[in-house]
Amino acid sequence: MNRRLTLRPRPRPLWLACLVTLAGCTAGTDDAPLSGYAEADLVYLASSSAGTLQTLAVQRGDSVKRGQTLYALDAESEALGRDAALARSERARAQADNLRKGKRPLELKVLDEQLAQAQAALTASTATLARNRQLVSQGFLAALRLDEFVAQRDRDAARLKELQAQRSLATQASRSDEVEAAAAESRGTQADLALARWREGQKLRTAPTDAAVFDVMFRLGEWVPAGAPVVALLPPGALKLRFFVPEPQLGRVAVGTEVAVSCSGCPTGMTARVRHVSPQAEFTPPVIYSAGSRSKMVFMVEAVPASGGATLKPGQPVDVRLPGATNVATPK
């Protein structure tokens, strides 16, 4: 009687079963997305000087256009400084213009009358000298008296030349050095005026671009310190994504890489393009580096939404998948 031999399968070793189980667990985590969140590069608008918040034209959530007034601080002191600078500028400019001109018509007329008087005096003293010379030659007058008449004639002649020089100088401008000094002072006061107007303008802030009002940090009547932002704007395209890539996958991410993005309530097919990869690890293990601990290192990556990013909000968590390969979950 022949017996049929039945071959029974040999039981698998325990290590092989564990290996298969581990492989199944690994395959289940290969597709785990990378963690990240949305962040915005806000535009903070502040004044260079302190003041009381006098006007607030926007509130959180408003949409503003470029050039639209956002807020204004009390600028009374800056306005007074601007008026004082304007007065100094006008005074310096008037002085510079005055030095470039000659005498006024009435002043020239005064010099002309003085010239006429000097000419008449010289004519009289010249005639007196001529008569007395004749008397001296005839012996009716002592020769010593003649010196007095000569001195009087010379004095009147010198006075006439002096007035003629003054009349000629009155039609000309001041010395070139004085004119240049006055012009330089005028330019300096104009710069002071421009600075005063700039300081006054800093108290009134307008939107530098079309944007949404993300936040308002002060209320009407509050004291705003110098440099403290009053309004934060969220311009279009200011939203970015930040996610963290484990060290083993760092070679798969480069500037320009397109990644898939998903989040709660977001449309499908949303993508982003990498624009920055951190050159150093964001988190490192508290032990000496080794092949095992190296996988715990993650690197921060920034990406700009390429499509569907309009629905994202700052602070919203997102899931990111790298292209062309499965992802390894961030070690815990």
C-alpha positions in Angstrom: 0.0 0.0 0.0 1.6 3.2 -1.1 1.3 6.3 1.0 1.1 9.7 -0.6 3.6 12.0 1.0 2.1 15.5 1.7 4.6 18.3 1.9 3.6 20.9 4.6 4.9 24.4 4.3 7.6 25.2 6.8 6.8 28.0 9.2 8.5 31.3 8.5 11.1 32.5 10.9 10.1 35.2 13.3 12.6 37.8 11.9 11.2 37.4 8.4 7.7 38.1 9.6 8.9 41.2 11.4 10.7 42.3 8.3 7.6 42.0 6.2 5.6 43.8 8.8 8.2 46.6 9.0 8.2 46.9 5.2 4.4 47.2 5.2 4.6 50.0 7.8 7.3 51.8 5.9 5.3 51.6 2.7 2.4 53.1 4.6 4.4 56.1 5.7 6.2 56.8 2.4 3.3 58.9 1.1 3.0 61.0 4.3 3.1 64.7 3.4 5.5 67.2 4.8 4.2 69.6 7.4 4.1 73.3 6.8 2.1 76.5 7.2 1.2 79.7 5.3 2.9 82.9 6.2 2.7 86.5 4.9 5.3 89.2 4.4 3.3 92.1 5.8 4.0 95.7 5.1 4.1 97.7 8.4 3.5 101.4 8.1 5.0 103.6 10.8 5.9 107.3 11.3 9.5 108.4 12.0 8.3 110.7 14.8 5.9 110.2 17.6 2.4 111.8 17.9 -1.2 111.3 18.8 -3.3 109.3 16.4 -5.6 112.0 15.0 -7.2 110.3 12.0 -7.8 106.6 11.2 -9.3 106.0 7.8 -9.3 102.2 7.6 -10.1 99.2 9.7 -9.1 95.5 9.7 -10.3 93.7 6.6 -10.6 96.8 4.3 -9.2 96.8 0.8 -7.2 99.9 0.0 -5.8 101.3 -3.2 -2.3 102.8 -3.8 -2.1 106.4 -2.5 -5.2 106.0 -0.3 -4.9 107.7 3.1 -4.6 105.3 6.0 -4.0 107.4 9.1 -2.6 110.7 10.3 -0.8 111.7 13.5 -1.0 115.2 15.1 1.4 117.3 13.0 1.0 120.8 14.7 4.7 121.0 15.8 5.9 119.9 12.3 3.6 122.5 10.7 5.1 125.3 12.9 8.6 124.1 12.0 7.7 124.2 8.3 6.4 127.8 8.6 9.6 128.9 10.4 11.8 127.2 7.8 9.8 128.8 5.0 10.3 132.3 6.5 14.1 131.7 6.8 14.2 130.5 3.2 12.3 133.5 1.9 14.6 135.9 3.8 17.8 134.2 2.5 16.5 134.2 -1.0 15.6 137.9 -0.8 19.0 138.8 0.5 20.7 136.8 -2.3 18.5 138.6 -4.9 19.2 141.9 -3.4 23.0 141.4 -3.7 22.7 140.7 -7.4 21.1 144.0 -8.1 22.3 147.6 -8.1 20.8 150.6 -6.2 17.2 151.5 -6.5 16.2 154.4 -8.9 15.6 156.8 -6.0 19.0 156.0 -4.6 20.6 156.7 -8.0 18.7 160.0 -8.1 20.2 161.0 -4.8 23.7 160.3 -6.1 23.0 162.3 -9.2 21.9 165.3 -7.1 25.1 165.0 -5.0 27.1 164.8 -8.2 25.4 168.0 -9.4 26.3 169.8 -6.1 29.9 168.6 -6.3 30.2 169.8 -9.9 28.8 173.2 -9.0 31.2 173.5 -6.0 34.2 172.6 -8.2 33.1 175.2 -10.8 32.9 177.8 -8.1 36.2 177.0 -6.5 37.9 176.9 -9.9 36.6 180.4 -10.8 37.6 181.7 -7.3 41.1 180.4 -7.8 41.4 182.1 -11.2 40.3 185.5 -9.9 42.6 185.4 -6.9 45.5 184.5 -9.1 44.9 187.6 -11.1 44.7 189.7 -8.0 48.0 188.2 -6.7 49.7 188.9 -10.0 48.5 192.6 -9.8 49.7 192.9 -6.2 46.3 193.4 -4.7 46.4 190.1 -2.7 49.1 188.3 -0.8 50.5 185.1 -2.4 49.9 183.2 0.8 46.1 183.4 0.2 46.5 181.7 -3.1 47.4 178.3 -1.4 44.0 178.3 0.3 42.1 178.7 -2.9 44.1 175.9 -4.6 43.4 173.6 -1.7 39.7 174.4 -1.9 39.7 173.7 -5.7 41.5 170.3 -5.2 39.1 169.3 -2.4 36.0 170.0 -4.6 37.6 168.0 -7.5 38.3 165.0 -5.2 34.7 165.1 -3.9 33.4 165.1 -7.5 35.5 162.0 -8.4 34.3 160.2 -5.2 30.7 160.7 -6.1 31.3 159.7 -9.7 32.8 156.4 -8.5 29.9 155.8 -6.1 27.4 156.4 -9.0 29.2 153.9 -11.2 29.3 151.3 -8.3 25.6 151.8 -7.6 24.6 150.3 -10.9 26.6 147.0 -10.3 25.9 144.0 -8.0 27.8 143.2 -4.9 31.1 141.4 -4.8 31.0 137.9 -6.3 32.0 136.3 -3.0 29.2 137.9 -1.1 26.7 136.8 -3.8 28.0 133.2 -3.7 27.8 133.2 0.2 24.2 134.5 0.1 23.2 131.9 -2.6 24.7 129.1 -0.5 22.8 130.3 2.6 19.6 130.4 0.5 20.2 126.8 -0.7 20.7 125.7 2.9 17.5 127.2 4.1 15.6 125.6 1.2 17.0 122.2 2.3 15.8 123.0 5.9 12.4 123.7 4.4 12.3 120.5 2.5 13.3 118.6 5.6 10.5 120.3 7.6 8.0 119.4 4.9 9.2 115.8 4.9 8.8 115.5 8.6 5.3 116.9 8.4 4.5 114.4 5.6 5.6 111.5 7.7 2.7 112.1 10.0 0.3 111.3 7.1 0.7 107.7 5.8 -0.8 106.4 2.5 -1.0 103.0 1.1 2.2 102.2 -1.0 0.3 99.6 -3.1 -3.0 97.9 -3.5 -3.5 95.7 -0.4 -5.8 94.4 2.3 -5.6 95.8 5.8 -4.4 92.9 7.8 -4.3 94.6 11.2 -4.6 98.0 13.0 -2.5 98.3 16.1 -3.7 101.7 17.6 -7.0 103.5 18.2 -7.9 107.1 17.8 -6.4 109.4 20.5 -3.7 107.0 21.5 -0.1 108.1 21.6 2.0 106.4 18.9 5.8 106.1 19.6 8.2 106.9 16.9 8.7 103.9 14.6 5.7 102.0 15.9 3.6 100.6 13.1 0.0 101.6 13.1 -1.3 99.7 10.1 -0.2 96.3 8.7 -1.0 95.7 5.0 -1.1 92.4 3.1 -0.3 93.1 -0.5 -1.1 90.6 -3.3 1.6 88.0 -3.7 2.9 88.5 -0.2 1.8 85.0 0.9 4.4 82.2 1.1 4.5 78.7 2.4 7.0 77.3 4.9 7.5 73.5 5.3 10.2 71.3 6.7 12.1 68.7 4.7 14.0 65.8 6.5 17.7 65.6 5.8 17.5 62.4 3.6 15.2 64.2 1.2 17.1 67.5 1.1 18.6 66.6 -2.3 15.2 66.4 -3.9 14.4 70.1 -3.1 16.0 73.0 -5.0 15.1 76.6 -5.8 12.5 76.4 -8.6 11.1 73.0 -7.7 7.3 72.8 -8.0 5.6 71.0 -5.1 2.0 69.9 -4.5 0.1 71.6 -1.7 -3.1 70.6 0.1 -5.0 71.9 3.1 -8.5 71.8 4.6 -10.9 73.6 2.4 -8.4 74.4 -0.3 -9.0 73.5 -4.0 -7.4 70.4 -5.5 -4.3 70.8 -7.7 -2.8 73.6 -5.7 1.0 74.0 -6.3 3.8 76.1 -5.1 7.3 76.9 -6.3 10.3 76.7 -4.0 12.2 80.0 -3.7 14.5 79.4 -0.7 16.1 76.4 1.0 17.6 77.0 4.4 21.4 76.4 4.5 21.3 75.0 8.0 19.2 72.6 10.0 16.2 74.1 11.9 16.2 71.3 14.5 19.1 69.1 15.5 19.1 66.2 17.9 20.7 66.6 21.4 23.2 63.8 20.6 26.3 63.4 18.6 25.6 63.2 14.9 25.4 59.7 13.5 23.7 57.8 10.6 20.7 57.2 12.8 20.3 60.7 14.3 20.9 62.4 10.9 17.3 61.6 9.8 16.0 63.8 12.7 17.3 66.9 11.1 14.9 69.0 9.1 15.5 72.1 6.9 13.1 74.9 6.4 12.0 75.6 2.8 10.0 78.6 1.5 7.7 78.3 -1.5 5.5 80.8 -3.3 2.0 79.6 -4.2 1.7 79.2 -8.0 -2.0 78.3 -8.3 -4.9 78.3 -5.9 -3.0 80.3 -3.3 -5.7 82.9 -3.0 -7.6 80.8 -0.6 -4.7 80.4 1.9 -4.7 82.5 5.1 -1.6 83.4 7.2 -1.0 80.8 9.8 -3.0 78.1 8.0 -1.4 74.6 8.2 -0.7 72.9 4.9 0.6 69.5 3.6 3.3 69.5 1.0 4.4 66.6 -1.3 7.6 66.7 -3.2 7.5 65.8 -6.9 8.7 62.6 -8.5 9.3 60.6 -5.3 7.5 59.5 -2.1 8.0 61.4 1.0 9.3 60.3 4.3 7.4 61.4 7.4 9.1 63.9 9.6 10.7 62.0 12.5 9.1 62.4 15.9 
